[in-house]
Amino acid sequence: MATELKTLEEMRSLIPQGLPPPEERRGRKVIGWLCTYVPEEIIYAAGMFPLRVRGGSGEIQEASAYLHANTCSFSRSCLERALDGTYRLLDGVVSTTSCDPKRRLYDYWKRYLPIGYIHLVHLPHAVSAASQEFYRSEIARFQETLEEFGGERIAEEAIREAIRVYNRSRDLLQQLYELRKQEPPALRGSEALEIVTASYALDRRTYNTFLERLLDEARQRSPGDPEEQERPVRLLLAGSILNNSDFLRGIELLGAEVVCEDLCSGSRYFLQRVDELLPPLEGLAQRYLTRPSCARMQRTDHRFEHLLRMVADFHADGVVYESIKFCSSYGQDRALVKKRLAQAGIPLLELEVEYAQGFSGALRTRLEAFLEILKGGRSWRP
């Protein structure tokens, strides 16, 4: 691709540490959230700043004294950054019962890192009318505790407006991801991941303005003549949370393109709008439970059908499935994914990684071998 995205460079300069600049917070309370099943719209409607807690790439030392070494490195990394003061700007933290490490992270944060507000949203495993009603009640309880902390009621219209603002983000991100279906794609995988990650640290209206500009820039890109270059291998990345764009750049340097990510830090974060015609809390409960789900949910067939559909829609030649070491949800799900993809004749590379791991020599060797296999045949593709 001949041109860089100037707007993306501007976004990088605003949040070099992945934390919101003071002018973006505008004096608001900052509430950290640990899982994409936390409805950010409630925080935003309260006039507070929702910030995704996502740890970092530094060495994990002090957190290992609290969380056992067989706890996933994502949770330990988040606690490490809390202990070293990275998240001193937080006024509150909200987590979910999405997995045991996040539950333990909530416990240790509450006990050892006194903070003004801390809350746990209980999350059902199944999707049904009863579970949606339960989750709606959990969102209502979350709203009530946030109102108590903030000292004022969150108006229904404020929640509706927050839903509209977040839906706008989802629409724009969906349009950006559509550009990745092109051959060659008009947006690199590393760029797409950075764009999604930037949403965690920018005011949502500011972020939407950036997305509109990014969409215009990406559409005007001149990727070159596809007839004059070898078609790159197209990969879909799936599995555990991954926020490290250097991992994707490493794949790109090998001559491949990551054309989509089935990750909670990728497409699963923004897919599916909230129905604005429903009562706000009902709409939020429906959207967050019925969107493409993570491996901890009991929606195995739905999840695999979604993955296969993405492989076809984005014309992927193979799937790279990365799971963080000791991630029980995705570690256990890996065998099921392998079986389903094999039935469909879709090549799969399984990688066990540490959270925020760089592109090591061992990963490079395995990916090079996988790409050579894929270059030898793409006969499964429709």
N, C-alpha and C positions, 0 to 999 in steps of 0.2 A: 504494500500500500504506500502510495507516494506521499501522502500528507498526514501530519500528526493532528490530533484533535486539540485545538488551542484551548477549548473550554475545559477539557479534561486536565490539561496542564494547570489551568487556573484553579480548578478544584483541588488538585494535589497541593498547590501552594497554600491554600487556605487551611488544610487539615493535615500537615505533615506528620503529626503524631497520632492521627486518627481520633483526635479530641476536638470538640466544637470550639471555634474561636470565640473570645468574649463577646464580640459584637453580634454573634449569632444567638448567644444565650440571652442577651438583652436583659440581664438581671433576673431571669426566671430560675426557679428551682430546677435542678437537673436530676432526673430519675433514670438510673441505669436499669436496663432490662437484659435478661439472660437467655431468653428463648423466643423464637418467632411465634409461639402460641400466646405470648403476652400481647393484648390488643393495644398497640401504641396510641390509637386514636383517643383512648380515655385519658392518657397522660397529656396528649396535645390539647385536648378539649379543656383540661384543667388549667391551661395557661403555663404548663411546665414543659421542659425540654426532654424528650425521650432520647437516651443515648445507649446504643448497644454495647454491652460489656463483652469484649472479645479477646481480652488478654493481649499477648504480644509474642514477639520472637525471641525475647531475651532468655537467659538461663533461668531455670526454675530451681530455687534453693530453699528459701524460707517456707514456701508453701508446702514442701515435702515433709515439714515437721508437723503439719496439720492434716493433710490429706495423704493417704497411703500411696506408695509408689505404683500400685496397680489401679489407681484412679486415673482416668483418661487425662492426657496432658492438656486438653482444652480447659477443663475445670481447674487444674493446678495452675495453669498459666493465668487464668482470671484472678485466682486468689493471690498469686504472686504479685501481680500488678496492683492489687488492692493493698497488699501489705507494704509494698515499696512506695506507696503514695501516689501512683499514677492516677488513681481514681479519687483523689482527695476532693475533687470538684463535685462529687456526687452528694446530693441531699437525701437520696433514697435509692433503694434497690428493690426490684420485683423479679421473682423467678416463678417457675412452674414445677409441677411434679412430672415433667416430661421424661426424666431419667434419674437414676439414683445419684450419680455424681453431681448433677445440678441441685438435687435435694440436699446433699451433704454440703455443697458450696453455700447454699442458703443458710444452713445451720451454723457453719463456721463464721460466716460473715456476721450473722446476728449475734453470736457469742463473743467474738474476738475483735470485731471492727464496729464499735458503736456508731450508729448512724441515725439520722432523724426519722427515717421511715424505711421499713422493710416489710415486704408482703409476699405471700406464696399463693399462687393461683393453682387450684387443684384441677387437673386435666383428665378427662375420661379417656379410656383406651378405644372404646367402640364409638361408632357414629350411628345414631338413631335419634328418633324424636325425643326420647327420654334423656339421652346424653346431651343433646343440644339444649334442652331446658335446664339441665344441671349446669352446663357451662355458662348459659345466660345468667343464672343465679350467681355463679362465681365472678362473672364480669361485674354484676351489680354490687357484689361484696367488695370487689376491687375498687369500684367507683366510690363507694361509701367511705372506705378507709383513706382514699386519696383526698376526698372532700374534707374529712376530719383533719388530715395532715395540712392541707392547704388553707383551711379555715373558711372556705366558701363552697357553696353548692356548684356543681357542674351542670349547667343548663342543658336540656335536651337539644336545643338548637345548636349549642356549641359542639356537641357530639356529632350532630348531623353535618355541621360544617367541616369538622375534622375528617369525617368519612369522605366527604367530597374532595378534600385536599389530598388525602391518601389515595383515593381512587384515581385521581389525576396522575399521580406518580405511577400507579400500576398500569394505566393506559399507555403512558409515555415509554415506560420500560418495555412493555410488550411490543410496541412499535420498534424500539431499538433492537430487540431480540429478533424480530422478523427479518431485519437486515442481515442477520447471520445465516439465514437460510440460503442466501445467494451463493453462487460459485464464481469467483472466490467471495467469501463473506466480506461485507463492508465494515465489519467491526471485529477486532481481534478478541479472543477469549480473555486475555489478560486485561484488556481495556474494559470489557463488559463487567468483569469482576470488580475492578476498581470503581466503576460507575455505581454499581449496586452498593459496594462498601461505603462510598461517600454519603449515601443516604443516612447512615447511622450517626453522622456527626454534623449534619447541616440542618438548619431550619427547613422544614418541609416545603414551605412556599419558595424559599430561595433555591432549594434543590430542584423544584419543578421548573423554575426559570432556566436553570442550567441544563436540565433534560431537554427542554425545547430547543435550546441552542445546539446541544450535542446531536439531536436528531437531524437538524438542518445540515450540520457539518458532515455527519456520516453519510447522508443521502447525496451530498455533493462530491464525495470522494471519488477519485479515479484509481481503481485498483489495478489498472493495467489490462493488457489484452490477455484473456484466459487462454487463447490459442497459442500464445508465445511462451507459456510456462507450464511446467509439469503440475498437474492437479495435486494439491497437497492432500494427505490423508486427513479425513475429517473424524474427529473424536468427540464423544459425549462423555463428560465427567460426572460421575455419580458417587454418592456415599456420604461420609461424615462432613461436618462443617469445615470449610476451607476458606480462609480470608487472604491467603498469601498469593498475590498475583505473580510473584517471582516463580512460583511452581508452574504456572501456565506459560510464563515466558520461556522457561526451560524447554517445555514441550514445543513451543513455537520455533525455538532455535534449531530444533531437530527437523524442521520442515513440515510439521503437522499443524493443524488448526483445531482448537477446542471450540466447537460450534455451538455448544450449549452445556449447561450444568444443571443436573438434577440434584441441587443442594439447597439447604436452608439458607445458605449465603449466596445462592444464585436464583434460579427461576422460581423455586418454591416459595421464596420470600414474597414475591409480588403477584404470582398468578392468582387469578380470580378476584373480581371486584366484590365489595360489599353491596348487597342489594339496597339501594337508597330508598326504595318504596316501603321497606319493612320498618317496624319500630327499631330504633338504633341498636339497642342491645341484642335484639333478636337477629338483626342483620349481621352484627359482628360475630355472634355465636355461630351462625350458619356458615359464614365465610371461613372463619378460622378452623372450624372442624371439618368442613367438606372440601376444602382446597386440596391439591395434591399433597399427600401426607408424608410424614417421616416414618422411619422404620419402627418406631415405638407404637404406632397405631395398628389396630387390628383390621387393616384394610389391604391385605396382601394382594388380592387379585386386582383391586383398583390401582394400587401402587405400581404393579408390574405392567398393567395395561397402559398406564400413563408413560412409563419408561419406554415401552416398545413404540408407542405413538410418537414420542419425542425423537427416537432414533430414526424413524421413518420421515417425520416432518423436517428434520434438520439434515437429512441425507448423510447420517453418520456411518462411517465404515466400521466402527468398533466402539467399545465402551471401556473406559478406564474407571475402575471402581476402587476408590481409596477409602480405607477405614482407619480411624485413629486407633492406635494400640490401646487395648482395654476398653474400647467402645463396645459395650455389650449389645446395643441396639443394632448397629451396623455390622459388627462382627458376626452376629448370629444371622443377620439377614443376607450376608454375602453368599452363603451356600444356596439359598433359595433363588437369588438373582442369577447366580451362575447356571442353575438348572433351567430357569425360564429362558435365559438368553441362548443357551445351547439348543433348546428345543426350537428356537426361532432361527438358528444358524448364525447368530450374531457373535463375532469374536469378542472376548473379554480378557482384560488384564487386571488382575487383583493386586493391589498394593496396600501393605500395612505401613502406616506412617505415624510420625509424631506430629502433633499440632504445630503449625507454623514452620514445619521443616522446610529447609531449602532444597534446591534441586541437586541432590547429592550424586556422586559418581555411580552408586549402586542403582539409583532410580534411573539415571540416564541409560545405563547398560540395558536394563529391563525394557525400557520404553523403546530404545533403538531396535531391539530384537522384535518387539511387538509390531513396530511400524514396518519392518521388513516383511513380516508375515502378511500384514494387511496389504502391502503393495503387490503382493503376489496374487491376490484375488479378492474381488468384491462382488462375487456372484450372487450373494444373498439379497442384494439391494433391489427393490422393486423398480 
